[in-house]
Amino acid sequence: MGSSRKDLSGFPLDVRQVMGFALYLAQTREKHLAAKPLKGFGGAGVLEVVEDYDGDRFRAVYSEIRERGLRAARVSKEVEVWNQDATD
């Protein structure tokens, strides 16, 4: 979770609080209300938390292990590319 912690520190405070709390809960074997199963993993215990803030979308994806809590985490800011020519 080393690089994820660094990435998370660059997020806006409101987003850091939501994502940080979700990851904390995962470490204590609990689930954040906003955590949803990531599609395409067929119940493999991969969850995501998505937070929209100021027109940007932030995502934390993590795998849970029941015996030991959080296994791995990846956080990212999604950038939506808008092609003005496509709307003409």
PDB file of N, CA, C and O in Angstrom:
ATOM      1  N   MET A   1       0.817  -1.180   0.000  1.00  0.00           N
ATOM      2  CA  MET A   1       0.000   0.000   0.000  1.00  0.00           C
ATOM      3  C   MET A   1       0.866   1.251   0.000  1.00  0.00           C
ATOM      4  O   MET A   1       0.330   2.348   0.153  1.00  0.00           O
ATOM      5  N   GLY A   2       2.174   1.137  -0.164  1.00  0.00           N
ATOM      6  CA  GLY A   2       3.074   2.276  -0.110  1.00  0.00           C
ATOM      7  C   GLY A   2       2.762   3.352  -1.124  1.00  0.00           C
ATOM      8  O   GLY A   2       2.548   4.502  -0.742  1.00  0.00           O
ATOM      9  N   SER A   3       2.726   3.018  -2.423  1.00  0.00           N
ATOM     10  CA  SER A   3       2.453   4.036  -3.434  1.00  0.00           C
ATOM     11  C   SER A   3       1.014   4.526  -3.340  1.00  0.00           C
ATOM     12  O   SER A   3       0.736   5.680  -3.663  1.00  0.00           O
ATOM     13  N   SER A   4       0.113   3.683  -2.911  1.00  0.00           N
ATOM     14  CA  SER A   4      -1.281   4.104  -2.749  1.00  0.00           C
ATOM     15  C   SER A   4      -1.399   5.173  -1.675  1.00  0.00           C
ATOM     16  O   SER A   4      -2.180   6.115  -1.815  1.00  0.00           O
ATOM     17  N   ARG A   5      -0.643   5.033  -0.624  1.00  0.00           N
ATOM     18  CA  ARG A   5      -0.668   6.045   0.445  1.00  0.00           C
ATOM     19  C   ARG A   5      -0.174   7.381  -0.093  1.00  0.00           C
ATOM     20  O   ARG A   5      -0.743   8.429   0.214  1.00  0.00           O
ATOM     21  N   LYS A   6       0.890   7.340  -0.899  1.00  0.00           N
ATOM     22  CA  LYS A   6       1.416   8.567  -1.493  1.00  0.00           C
ATOM     23  C   LYS A   6       0.391   9.173  -2.454  1.00  0.00           C
ATOM     24  O   LYS A   6       0.160  10.382  -2.426  1.00  0.00           O
ATOM     25  N   ASP A   7      -0.223   8.349  -3.300  1.00  0.00           N
ATOM     26  CA  ASP A   7      -1.247   8.831  -4.228  1.00  0.00           C
ATOM     27  C   ASP A   7      -2.423   9.435  -3.471  1.00  0.00           C
ATOM     28  O   ASP A   7      -2.925  10.495  -3.843  1.00  0.00           O
ATOM     29  N   LEU A   8      -2.856   8.774  -2.425  1.00  0.00           N
ATOM     30  CA  LEU A   8      -3.985   9.243  -1.625  1.00  0.00           C
ATOM     31  C   LEU A   8      -3.689  10.597  -0.987  1.00  0.00           C
ATOM     32  O   LEU A   8      -4.587  11.426  -0.842  1.00  0.00           O
ATOM     33  N   SER A   9      -2.448  10.821  -0.609  1.00  0.00           N
ATOM     34  CA  SER A   9      -2.101  12.089   0.041  1.00  0.00           C
ATOM     35  C   SER A   9      -2.256  13.282  -0.897  1.00  0.00           C
ATOM     36  O   SER A   9      -2.350  14.419  -0.436  1.00  0.00           O
ATOM     37  N   GLY A  10      -2.286  13.039  -2.200  1.00  0.00           N
ATOM     38  CA  GLY A  10      -2.474  14.111  -3.164  1.00  0.00           C
ATOM     39  C   GLY A  10      -3.931  14.413  -3.474  1.00  0.00           C
ATOM     40  O   GLY A  10      -4.222  15.345  -4.223  1.00  0.00           O
ATOM     41  N   PHE A  11      -4.847  13.643  -2.912  1.00  0.00           N
ATOM     42  CA  PHE A  11      -6.270  13.848  -3.152  1.00  0.00           C
ATOM     43  C   PHE A  11      -6.785  14.991  -2.278  1.00  0.00           C
ATOM     44  O   PHE A  11      -6.177  15.310  -1.256  1.00  0.00           O
ATOM     45  N   PRO A  12      -7.899  15.608  -2.672  1.00  0.00           N
ATOM     46  CA  PRO A  12      -8.508  16.631  -1.813  1.00  0.00           C
ATOM     47  C   PRO A  12      -8.879  16.041  -0.447  1.00  0.00           C
ATOM     48  O   PRO A  12      -9.152  14.846  -0.331  1.00  0.00           O
ATOM     49  N   LEU A  13      -8.886  16.889   0.578  1.00  0.00           N
ATOM     50  CA  LEU A  13      -9.147  16.444   1.944  1.00  0.00           C
ATOM     51  C   LEU A  13     -10.428  15.637   2.069  1.00  0.00           C
ATOM     52  O   LEU A  13     -10.424  14.576   2.694  1.00  0.00           O
ATOM     53  N   ASP A  14     -11.524  16.114   1.490  1.00  0.00           N
ATOM     54  CA  ASP A  14     -12.804  15.387   1.594  1.00  0.00           C
ATOM     55  C   ASP A  14     -12.696  13.982   1.020  1.00  0.00           C
ATOM     56  O   ASP A  14     -13.243  13.035   1.586  1.00  0.00           O
ATOM     57  N   VAL A  15     -12.000  13.842  -0.093  1.00  0.00           N
ATOM     58  CA  VAL A  15     -11.833  12.528  -0.731  1.00  0.00           C
ATOM     59  C   VAL A  15     -10.929  11.653   0.127  1.00  0.00           C
ATOM     60  O   VAL A  15     -11.214  10.471   0.321  1.00  0.00           O
ATOM     61  N   ARG A  16      -9.831  12.228   0.648  1.00  0.00           N
ATOM     62  CA  ARG A  16      -8.923  11.463   1.518  1.00  0.00           C
ATOM     63  C   ARG A  16      -9.652  10.911   2.725  1.00  0.00           C
ATOM     64  O   ARG A  16      -9.405   9.779   3.139  1.00  0.00           O
ATOM     65  N   GLN A  17     -10.552  11.703   3.296  1.00  0.00           N
ATOM     66  CA  GLN A  17     -11.274  11.241   4.475  1.00  0.00           C
ATOM     67  C   GLN A  17     -12.161  10.049   4.146  1.00  0.00           C
ATOM     68  O   GLN A  17     -12.187   9.076   4.900  1.00  0.00           O
ATOM     69  N   VAL A  18     -12.891  10.107   3.032  1.00  0.00           N
ATOM     70  CA  VAL A  18     -13.766   8.991   2.640  1.00  0.00           C
ATOM     71  C   VAL A  18     -12.936   7.757   2.319  1.00  0.00           C
ATOM     72  O   VAL A  18     -13.200   6.673   2.839  1.00  0.00           O
ATOM     73  N   MET A  19     -11.930   7.922   1.457  1.00  0.00           N
ATOM     74  CA  MET A  19     -11.106   6.783   1.038  1.00  0.00           C
ATOM     75  C   MET A  19     -10.315   6.212   2.218  1.00  0.00           C
ATOM     76  O   MET A  19     -10.235   4.996   2.394  1.00  0.00           O
ATOM     77  N   GLY A  20      -9.740   7.096   3.012  1.00  0.00           N
ATOM     78  CA  GLY A  20      -8.961   6.638   4.159  1.00  0.00           C
ATOM     79  C   GLY A  20      -9.808   5.851   5.144  1.00  0.00           C
ATOM     80  O   GLY A  20      -9.371   4.828   5.671  1.00  0.00           O
ATOM     81  N   PHE A  21     -11.017   6.329   5.390  1.00  0.00           N
ATOM     82  CA  PHE A  21     -11.901   5.617   6.311  1.00  0.00           C
ATOM     83  C   PHE A  21     -12.322   4.272   5.734  1.00  0.00           C
ATOM     84  O   PHE A  21     -12.409   3.281   6.459  1.00  0.00           O
ATOM     85  N   ALA A  22     -12.584   4.234   4.423  1.00  0.00           N
ATOM     86  CA  ALA A  22     -12.953   2.968   3.780  1.00  0.00           C
ATOM     87  C   ALA A  22     -11.815   1.958   3.890  1.00  0.00           C
ATOM     88  O   ALA A  22     -12.054   0.783   4.171  1.00  0.00           O
ATOM     89  N   LEU A  23     -10.582   2.408   3.672  1.00  0.00           N
ATOM     90  CA  LEU A  23      -9.438   1.502   3.773  1.00  0.00           C
ATOM     91  C   LEU A  23      -9.173   1.090   5.213  1.00  0.00           C
ATOM     92  O   LEU A  23      -8.769  -0.043   5.474  1.00  0.00           O
ATOM     93  N   TYR A  24      -9.399   2.002   6.142  1.00  0.00           N
ATOM     94  CA  TYR A  24      -9.278   1.661   7.563  1.00  0.00           C
ATOM     95  C   TYR A  24     -10.282   0.568   7.928  1.00  0.00           C
ATOM     96  O   TYR A  24      -9.933  -0.412   8.586  1.00  0.00           O
ATOM     97  N   LEU A  25     -11.528   0.746   7.495  1.00  0.00           N
ATOM     98  CA  LEU A  25     -12.546  -0.266   7.795  1.00  0.00           C
ATOM     99  C   LEU A  25     -12.165  -1.612   7.202  1.00  0.00           C
ATOM    100  O   LEU A  25     -12.364  -2.649   7.834  1.00  0.00           O
ATOM    101  N   ALA A  26     -11.619  -1.604   5.995  1.00  0.00           N
ATOM    102  CA  ALA A  26     -11.199  -2.869   5.366  1.00  0.00           C
ATOM    103  C   ALA A  26     -10.121  -3.550   6.201  1.00  0.00           C
ATOM    104  O   ALA A  26     -10.111  -4.775   6.322  1.00  0.00           O
ATOM    105  N   GLN A  27      -9.217  -2.766   6.775  1.00  0.00           N
ATOM    106  CA  GLN A  27      -8.170  -3.341   7.610  1.00  0.00           C
ATOM    107  C   GLN A  27      -8.728  -3.955   8.877  1.00  0.00           C
ATOM    108  O   GLN A  27      -8.131  -4.871   9.442  1.00  0.00           O
ATOM    109  N   THR A  28      -9.865  -3.460   9.326  1.00  0.00           N
ATOM    110  CA  THR A  28     -10.491  -4.002  10.540  1.00  0.00           C
ATOM    111  C   THR A  28     -11.587  -5.015  10.198  1.00  0.00           C
ATOM    112  O   THR A  28     -12.410  -5.378  11.038  1.00  0.00           O
ATOM    113  N   ARG A  29     -11.571  -5.460   8.932  1.00  0.00           N
ATOM    114  CA  ARG A  29     -12.515  -6.483   8.436  1.00  0.00           C
ATOM    115  C   ARG A  29     -13.960  -5.998   8.404  1.00  0.00           C
ATOM    116  O   ARG A  29     -14.892  -6.791   8.538  1.00  0.00           O
ATOM    117  N   GLU A  30     -14.138  -4.697   8.228  1.00  0.00           N
ATOM    118  CA  GLU A  30     -15.476  -4.134   8.071  1.00  0.00           C
ATOM    119  C   GLU A  30     -15.586  -3.546   6.670  1.00  0.00           C
ATOM    120  O   GLU A  30     -14.597  -3.460   5.942  1.00  0.00           O
ATOM    121  N   LYS A  31     -16.790  -3.145   6.304  1.00  0.00           N
ATOM    122  CA  LYS A  31     -17.020  -2.641   4.950  1.00  0.00           C
ATOM    123  C   LYS A  31     -17.671  -1.269   5.007  1.00  0.00           C
ATOM    124  O   LYS A  31     -18.674  -1.072   5.692  1.00  0.00           O
ATOM    125  N   HIS A  32     -17.093  -0.327   4.284  1.00  0.00           N
ATOM    126  CA  HIS A  32     -17.636   1.029   4.176  1.00  0.00           C
ATOM    127  C   HIS A  32     -18.963   0.972   3.413  1.00  0.00           C
ATOM    128  O   HIS A  32     -19.139   0.137   2.527  1.00  0.00           O
ATOM    129  N   LEU A  33     -19.879   1.850   3.757  1.00  0.00           N
ATOM    130  CA  LEU A  33     -21.182   1.875   3.083  1.00  0.00           C
ATOM    131  C   LEU A  33     -21.059   2.122   1.582  1.00  0.00           C
ATOM    132  O   LEU A  33     -21.897   1.652   0.812  1.00  0.00           O
ATOM    133  N   ALA A  34     -20.036   2.846   1.156  1.00  0.00           N
ATOM    134  CA  ALA A  34     -19.857   3.156  -0.264  1.00  0.00           C
ATOM    135  C   ALA A  34     -19.070   2.078  -1.011  1.00  0.00           C
ATOM    136  O   ALA A  34     -18.932   2.166  -2.231  1.00  0.00           O
ATOM    137  N   ALA A  35     -18.555   1.070  -0.318  1.00  0.00           N
ATOM    138  CA  ALA A  35     -17.766   0.012  -0.962  1.00  0.00           C
ATOM    139  C   ALA A  35     -18.685  -0.944  -1.714  1.00  0.00           C
ATOM    140  O   ALA A  35     -19.635  -1.493  -1.157  1.00  0.00           O
ATOM    141  N   LYS A  36     -18.375  -1.126  -2.990  1.00  0.00           N
ATOM    142  CA  LYS A  36     -19.170  -2.011  -3.856  1.00  0.00           C
ATOM    143  C   LYS A  36     -18.239  -3.024  -4.512  1.00  0.00           C
ATOM    144  O   LYS A  36     -17.071  -2.723  -4.758  1.00  0.00           O
ATOM    145  N   PRO A  37     -18.749  -4.229  -4.800  1.00  0.00           N
ATOM    146  CA  PRO A  37     -17.924  -5.211  -5.514  1.00  0.00           C
ATOM    147  C   PRO A  37     -17.529  -4.672  -6.891  1.00  0.00           C
ATOM    148  O   PRO A  37     -18.356  -4.099  -7.600  1.00  0.00           O
ATOM    149  N   LEU A  38     -16.268  -4.859  -7.258  1.00  0.00           N
ATOM    150  CA  LEU A  38     -15.784  -4.413  -8.559  1.00  0.00           C
ATOM    151  C   LEU A  38     -16.269  -5.396  -9.612  1.00  0.00           C
ATOM    152  O   LEU A  38     -16.054  -6.603  -9.495  1.00  0.00           O
ATOM    153  N   LYS A  39     -16.920  -4.876 -10.635  1.00  0.00           N
ATOM    154  CA  LYS A  39     -17.476  -5.737 -11.684  1.00  0.00           C
ATOM    155  C   LYS A  39     -16.357  -6.443 -12.434  1.00  0.00           C
ATOM    156  O   LYS A  39     -15.286  -5.879 -12.658  1.00  0.00           O
ATOM    157  N   GLY A  40     -16.625  -7.693 -12.819  1.00  0.00           N
ATOM    158  CA  GLY A  40     -15.678  -8.467 -13.596  1.00  0.00           C
ATOM    159  C   GLY A  40     -14.777  -9.367 -12.767  1.00  0.00           C
ATOM    160  O   GLY A  40     -13.936 -10.073 -13.322  1.00  0.00           O
ATOM    161  N   PHE A  41     -14.937  -9.357 -11.454  1.00  0.00           N
ATOM    162  CA  PHE A  41     -14.100 -10.199 -10.608  1.00  0.00           C
ATOM    163  C   PHE A  41     -14.881 -11.346  -9.972  1.00  0.00           C
ATOM    164  O   PHE A  41     -14.317 -12.117  -9.195  1.00  0.00           O
ATOM    165  N   GLY A  42     -16.157 -11.468 -10.286  1.00  0.00           N
ATOM    166  CA  GLY A  42     -16.966 -12.610  -9.884  1.00  0.00           C
ATOM    167  C   GLY A  42     -16.906 -12.994  -8.423  1.00  0.00           C
ATOM    168  O   GLY A  42     -16.702 -14.164  -8.099  1.00  0.00           O
ATOM    169  N   GLY A  43     -17.078 -12.037  -7.539  1.00  0.00           N
ATOM    170  CA  GLY A  43     -17.116 -12.364  -6.122  1.00  0.00           C
ATOM    171  C   GLY A  43     -15.773 -12.706  -5.522  1.00  0.00           C
ATOM    172  O   GLY A  43     -15.706 -13.424  -4.524  1.00  0.00           O
ATOM    173  N   ALA A  44     -14.698 -12.205  -6.112  1.00  0.00           N
ATOM    174  CA  ALA A  44     -13.348 -12.516  -5.625  1.00  0.00           C
ATOM    175  C   ALA A  44     -12.932 -11.652  -4.445  1.00  0.00           C
ATOM    176  O   ALA A  44     -11.773 -11.694  -4.031  1.00  0.00           O
ATOM    177  N   GLY A  45     -13.857 -10.869  -3.894  1.00  0.00           N
ATOM    178  CA  GLY A  45     -13.528 -10.029  -2.750  1.00  0.00           C
ATOM    179  C   GLY A  45     -12.810  -8.748  -3.125  1.00  0.00           C
ATOM    180  O   GLY A  45     -12.126  -8.154  -2.292  1.00  0.00           O
ATOM    181  N   VAL A  46     -12.959  -8.310  -4.385  1.00  0.00           N
ATOM    182  CA  VAL A  46     -12.352  -7.060  -4.822  1.00  0.00           C
ATOM    183  C   VAL A  46     -13.429  -5.979  -4.753  1.00  0.00           C
ATOM    184  O   VAL A  46     -14.468  -6.077  -5.406  1.00  0.00           O
ATOM    185  N   LEU A  47     -13.162  -4.949  -3.952  1.00  0.00           N
ATOM    186  CA  LEU A  47     -14.134  -3.886  -3.739  1.00  0.00           C
ATOM    187  C   LEU A  47     -13.592  -2.557  -4.234  1.00  0.00           C
ATOM    188  O   LEU A  47     -12.381  -2.368  -4.352  1.00  0.00           O
ATOM    189  N   GLU A  48     -14.507  -1.639  -4.524  1.00  0.00           N
ATOM    190  CA  GLU A  48     -14.102  -0.297  -4.920  1.00  0.00           C
ATOM    191  C   GLU A  48     -14.952   0.736  -4.204  1.00  0.00           C
ATOM    192  O   GLU A  48     -16.119   0.506  -3.887  1.00  0.00           O
ATOM    193  N   VAL A  49     -14.334   1.871  -3.961  1.00  0.00           N
ATOM    194  CA  VAL A  49     -15.027   3.037  -3.420  1.00  0.00           C
ATOM    195  C   VAL A  49     -14.774   4.159  -4.416  1.00  0.00           C
ATOM    196  O   VAL A  49     -13.626   4.462  -4.741  1.00  0.00           O
ATOM    197  N   VAL A  50     -15.841   4.770  -4.895  1.00  0.00           N
ATOM    198  CA  VAL A  50     -15.738   5.848  -5.868  1.00  0.00           C
ATOM    199  C   VAL A  50     -16.270   7.119  -5.227  1.00  0.00           C
ATOM    200  O   VAL A  50     -17.341   7.119  -4.619  1.00  0.00           O
ATOM    201  N   GLU A  51     -15.522   8.193  -5.365  1.00  0.00           N
ATOM    202  CA  GLU A  51     -15.919   9.470  -4.793  1.00  0.00           C
ATOM    203  C   GLU A  51     -15.752  10.555  -5.859  1.00  0.00           C
ATOM    204  O   GLU A  51     -14.671  10.720  -6.423  1.00  0.00           O
ATOM    205  N   ASP A  52     -16.830  11.289  -6.126  1.00  0.00           N
ATOM    206  CA  ASP A  52     -16.777  12.414  -7.055  1.00  0.00           C
ATOM    207  C   ASP A  52     -16.536  13.689  -6.263  1.00  0.00           C
ATOM    208  O   ASP A  52     -17.128  13.908  -5.207  1.00  0.00           O
ATOM    209  N   TYR A  53     -15.639  14.535  -6.807  1.00  0.00           N
ATOM    210  CA  TYR A  53     -15.324  15.775  -6.114  1.00  0.00           C
ATOM    211  C   TYR A  53     -14.913  16.824  -7.144  1.00  0.00           C
ATOM    212  O   TYR A  53     -13.967  16.623  -7.906  1.00  0.00           O
ATOM    213  N   ASP A  54     -15.620  17.923  -7.158  1.00  0.00           N
ATOM    214  CA  ASP A  54     -15.271  19.079  -7.986  1.00  0.00           C
ATOM    215  C   ASP A  54     -15.052  18.695  -9.451  1.00  0.00           C
ATOM    216  O   ASP A  54     -14.109  19.165 -10.088  1.00  0.00           O
ATOM    217  N   GLY A  55     -15.921  17.848  -9.974  1.00  0.00           N
ATOM    218  CA  GLY A  55     -15.846  17.446 -11.378  1.00  0.00           C
ATOM    219  C   GLY A  55     -14.874  16.319 -11.670  1.00  0.00           C
ATOM    220  O   GLY A  55     -14.780  15.876 -12.814  1.00  0.00           O
ATOM    221  N   ASP A  56     -14.150  15.844 -10.669  1.00  0.00           N
ATOM    222  CA  ASP A  56     -13.216  14.727 -10.839  1.00  0.00           C
ATOM    223  C   ASP A  56     -13.767  13.494 -10.135  1.00  0.00           C
ATOM    224  O   ASP A  56     -14.583  13.598  -9.219  1.00  0.00           O
ATOM    225  N   ARG A  57     -13.315  12.344 -10.570  1.00  0.00           N
ATOM    226  CA  ARG A  57     -13.726  11.085  -9.943  1.00  0.00           C
ATOM    227  C   ARG A  57     -12.491  10.390  -9.393  1.00  0.00           C
ATOM    228  O   ARG A  57     -11.482  10.245 -10.084  1.00  0.00           O
ATOM    229  N   PHE A  58     -12.584   9.965  -8.148  1.00  0.00           N
ATOM    230  CA  PHE A  58     -11.495   9.282  -7.469  1.00  0.00           C
ATOM    231  C   PHE A  58     -11.954   7.863  -7.119  1.00  0.00           C
ATOM    232  O   PHE A  58     -13.120   7.638  -6.794  1.00  0.00           O
ATOM    233  N   ARG A  59     -11.032   6.927  -7.188  1.00  0.00           N
ATOM    234  CA  ARG A  59     -11.386   5.523  -6.972  1.00  0.00           C
ATOM    235  C   ARG A  59     -10.333   4.830  -6.122  1.00  0.00           C
ATOM    236  O   ARG A  59      -9.132   5.012  -6.321  1.00  0.00           O
ATOM    237  N   ALA A  60     -10.802   4.037  -5.178  1.00  0.00           N
ATOM    238  CA  ALA A  60      -9.924   3.143  -4.413  1.00  0.00           C
ATOM    239  C   ALA A  60     -10.409   1.728  -4.674  1.00  0.00           C
ATOM    240  O   ALA A  60     -11.595   1.436  -4.518  1.00  0.00           O
ATOM    241  N   VAL A  61      -9.512   0.862  -5.064  1.00  0.00           N
ATOM    242  CA  VAL A  61      -9.824  -0.543  -5.319  1.00  0.00           C
ATOM    243  C   VAL A  61      -8.962  -1.360  -4.378  1.00  0.00           C
ATOM    244  O   VAL A  61      -7.757  -1.136  -4.268  1.00  0.00           O
ATOM    245  N   TYR A  62      -9.590  -2.312  -3.701  1.00  0.00           N
ATOM    246  CA  TYR A  62      -8.816  -3.128  -2.772  1.00  0.00           C
ATOM    247  C   TYR A  62      -9.390  -4.530  -2.697  1.00  0.00           C
ATOM    248  O   TYR A  62     -10.554  -4.774  -3.014  1.00  0.00           O
ATOM    249  N   SER A  63      -8.539  -5.432  -2.270  1.00  0.00           N
ATOM    250  CA  SER A  63      -8.905  -6.832  -2.100  1.00  0.00           C
ATOM    251  C   SER A  63      -8.924  -7.123  -0.606  1.00  0.00           C
ATOM    252  O   SER A  63      -7.990  -6.781   0.118  1.00  0.00           O
ATOM    253  N   GLU A  64      -9.976  -7.744  -0.167  1.00  0.00           N
ATOM    254  CA  GLU A  64     -10.067  -8.019   1.259  1.00  0.00           C
ATOM    255  C   GLU A  64      -9.716  -9.472   1.561  1.00  0.00           C
ATOM    256  O   GLU A  64     -10.029 -10.376   0.787  1.00  0.00           O
ATOM    257  N   ILE A  65      -9.075  -9.673   2.678  1.00  0.00           N
ATOM    258  CA  ILE A  65      -8.798 -11.007   3.188  1.00  0.00           C
ATOM    259  C   ILE A  65      -9.468 -11.094   4.541  1.00  0.00           C
ATOM    260  O   ILE A  65      -9.191 -10.288   5.430  1.00  0.00           O
ATOM    261  N   ARG A  66     -10.328 -12.045   4.699  1.00  0.00           N
ATOM    262  CA  ARG A  66     -11.125 -12.142   5.920  1.00  0.00           C
ATOM    263  C   ARG A  66     -10.281 -12.323   7.183  1.00  0.00           C
ATOM    264  O   ARG A  66     -10.593 -11.727   8.213  1.00  0.00           O
ATOM    265  N   GLU A  67      -9.225 -13.128   7.127  1.00  0.00           N
ATOM    266  CA  GLU A  67      -8.451 -13.412   8.327  1.00  0.00           C
ATOM    267  C   GLU A  67      -7.562 -12.247   8.753  1.00  0.00           C
ATOM    268  O   GLU A  67      -7.357 -12.026   9.946  1.00  0.00           O
ATOM    269  N   ARG A  68      -7.037 -11.507   7.790  1.00  0.00           N
ATOM    270  CA  ARG A  68      -6.055 -10.479   8.112  1.00  0.00           C
ATOM    271  C   ARG A  68      -6.454  -9.075   7.690  1.00  0.00           C
ATOM    272  O   ARG A  68      -5.639  -8.158   7.795  1.00  0.00           O
ATOM    273  N   GLY A  69      -7.649  -8.877   7.228  1.00  0.00           N
ATOM    274  CA  GLY A  69      -8.068  -7.538   6.819  1.00  0.00           C
ATOM    275  C   GLY A  69      -7.688  -7.222   5.394  1.00  0.00           C
ATOM    276  O   GLY A  69      -7.905  -8.039   4.499  1.00  0.00           O
ATOM    277  N   LEU A  70      -7.125  -6.052   5.166  1.00  0.00           N
ATOM    278  CA  LEU A  70      -6.823  -5.539   3.840  1.00  0.00           C
ATOM    279  C   LEU A  70      -5.612  -6.228   3.238  1.00  0.00           C
ATOM    280  O   LEU A  70      -4.595  -6.409   3.908  1.00  0.00           O
ATOM    281  N   ARG A  71      -5.721  -6.611   1.973  1.00  0.00           N
ATOM    282  CA  ARG A  71      -4.604  -7.252   1.286  1.00  0.00           C
ATOM    283  C   ARG A  71      -3.825  -6.262   0.424  1.00  0.00           C
ATOM    284  O   ARG A  71      -2.609  -6.135   0.572  1.00  0.00           O
ATOM    285  N   ALA A  72      -4.499  -5.578  -0.455  1.00  0.00           N
ATOM    286  CA  ALA A  72      -3.819  -4.649  -1.361  1.00  0.00           C
ATOM    287  C   ALA A  72      -4.766  -3.522  -1.700  1.00  0.00           C
ATOM    288  O   ALA A  72      -5.985  -3.689  -1.667  1.00  0.00           O
ATOM    289  N   ALA A  73      -4.208  -2.384  -2.022  1.00  0.00           N
ATOM    290  CA  ALA A  73      -5.043  -1.238  -2.369  1.00  0.00           C
ATOM    291  C   ALA A  73      -4.418  -0.485  -3.525  1.00  0.00           C
ATOM    292  O   ALA A  73      -3.197  -0.438  -3.669  1.00  0.00           O
ATOM    293  N   ARG A  74      -5.262   0.097  -4.335  1.00  0.00           N
ATOM    294  CA  ARG A  74      -4.826   0.960  -5.425  1.00  0.00           C
ATOM    295  C   ARG A  74      -5.780   2.138  -5.475  1.00  0.00           C
ATOM    296  O   ARG A  74      -6.993   1.944  -5.539  1.00  0.00           O
ATOM    297  N   VAL A  75      -5.265   3.336  -5.447  1.00  0.00           N
ATOM    298  CA  VAL A  75      -6.110   4.519  -5.532  1.00  0.00           C
ATOM    299  C   VAL A  75      -5.732   5.285  -6.784  1.00  0.00           C
ATOM    300  O   VAL A  75      -4.573   5.281  -7.200  1.00  0.00           O
ATOM    301  N   SER A  76      -6.716   5.943  -7.383  1.00  0.00           N
ATOM    302  CA  SER A  76      -6.431   6.693  -8.598  1.00  0.00           C
ATOM    303  C   SER A  76      -7.435   7.815  -8.791  1.00  0.00           C
ATOM    304  O   SER A  76      -8.550   7.781  -8.272  1.00  0.00           O
ATOM    305  N   LYS A  77      -7.006   8.800  -9.547  1.00  0.00           N
ATOM    306  CA  LYS A  77      -7.887   9.873  -9.980  1.00  0.00           C
ATOM    307  C   LYS A  77      -8.162   9.614 -11.450  1.00  0.00           C
ATOM    308  O   LYS A  77      -7.232   9.454 -12.241  1.00  0.00           O
ATOM    309  N   GLU A  78      -9.421   9.573 -11.816  1.00  0.00           N
ATOM    310  CA  GLU A  78      -9.776   9.331 -13.201  1.00  0.00           C
ATOM    311  C   GLU A  78      -9.919  10.660 -13.921  1.00  0.00           C
ATOM    312  O   GLU A  78     -10.534  11.598 -13.415  1.00  0.00           O
ATOM    313  N   VAL A  79      -9.354  10.718 -15.077  1.00  0.00           N
ATOM    314  CA  VAL A  79      -9.455  11.916 -15.899  1.00  0.00           C
ATOM    315  C   VAL A  79     -10.326  11.574 -17.093  1.00  0.00           C
ATOM    316  O   VAL A  79     -10.036  10.645 -17.847  1.00  0.00           O
ATOM    317  N   GLU A  80     -11.380  12.325 -17.251  1.00  0.00           N
ATOM    318  CA  GLU A  80     -12.294  12.086 -18.351  1.00  0.00           C
ATOM    319  C   GLU A  80     -11.895  12.983 -19.512  1.00  0.00           C
ATOM    320  O   GLU A  80     -11.813  14.202 -19.366  1.00  0.00           O
ATOM    321  N   VAL A  81     -11.649  12.381 -20.654  1.00  0.00           N
ATOM    322  CA  VAL A  81     -11.267  13.139 -21.836  1.00  0.00           C
ATOM    323  C   VAL A  81     -12.525  13.406 -22.647  1.00  0.00           C
ATOM    324  O   VAL A  81     -13.275  12.490 -22.984  1.00  0.00           O
ATOM    325  N   TRP A  82     -12.736  14.670 -22.949  1.00  0.00           N
ATOM    326  CA  TRP A  82     -13.921  15.056 -23.683  1.00  0.00           C
ATOM    327  C   TRP A  82     -13.498  15.521 -25.057  1.00  0.00           C
ATOM    328  O   TRP A  82     -12.701  16.451 -25.186  1.00  0.00           O
ATOM    329  N   ASN A  83     -14.023  14.884 -26.076  1.00  0.00           N
ATOM    330  CA  ASN A  83     -13.690  15.222 -27.446  1.00  0.00           C
ATOM    331  C   ASN A  83     -14.793  16.123 -27.988  1.00  0.00           C
ATOM    332  O   ASN A  83     -15.906  15.664 -28.248  1.00  0.00           O
ATOM    333  N   GLN A  84     -14.484  17.402 -28.156  1.00  0.00           N
ATOM    334  CA  GLN A  84     -15.490  18.358 -28.601  1.00  0.00           C
ATOM    335  C   GLN A  84     -15.958  18.033 -30.012  1.00  0.00           C
ATOM    336  O   GLN A  84     -17.128  18.249 -30.327  1.00  0.00           O
ATOM    337  N   ASP A  85     -15.073  17.518 -30.877  1.00  0.00           N
ATOM    338  CA  ASP A  85     -15.448  17.202 -32.249  1.00  0.00           C
ATOM    339  C   ASP A  85     -16.486  16.091 -32.313  1.00  0.00           C
ATOM    340  O   ASP A  85     -17.275  16.040 -33.256  1.00  0.00           O
ATOM    341  N   ALA A  86     -16.497  15.205 -31.330  1.00  0.00           N
ATOM    342  CA  ALA A  86     -17.427  14.077 -31.331  1.00  0.00           C
ATOM    343  C   ALA A  86     -18.868  14.530 -31.112  1.00  0.00           C
ATOM    344  O   ALA A  86     -19.797  13.789 -31.430  1.00  0.00           O
ATOM    345  N   THR A  87     -19.069  15.729 -30.578  1.00  0.00           N
ATOM    346  CA  THR A  87     -20.423  16.201 -30.304  1.00  0.00           C
ATOM    347  C   THR A  87     -21.004  17.000 -31.461  1.00  0.00           C
ATOM    348  O   THR A  87     -22.185  17.347 -31.433  1.00  0.00           O
ATOM    349  N   ASP A  88     -20.201  17.298 -32.480  1.00  0.00           N
ATOM    350  CA  ASP A  88     -20.682  18.085 -33.618  1.00  0.00           C
ATOM    351  C   ASP A  88     -21.526  17.265 -34.575  1.00  0.00           C
ATOM    352  O   ASP A  88     -22.004  17.788 -35.582  1.00  0.00           O
TER     353      ASP A  88
END
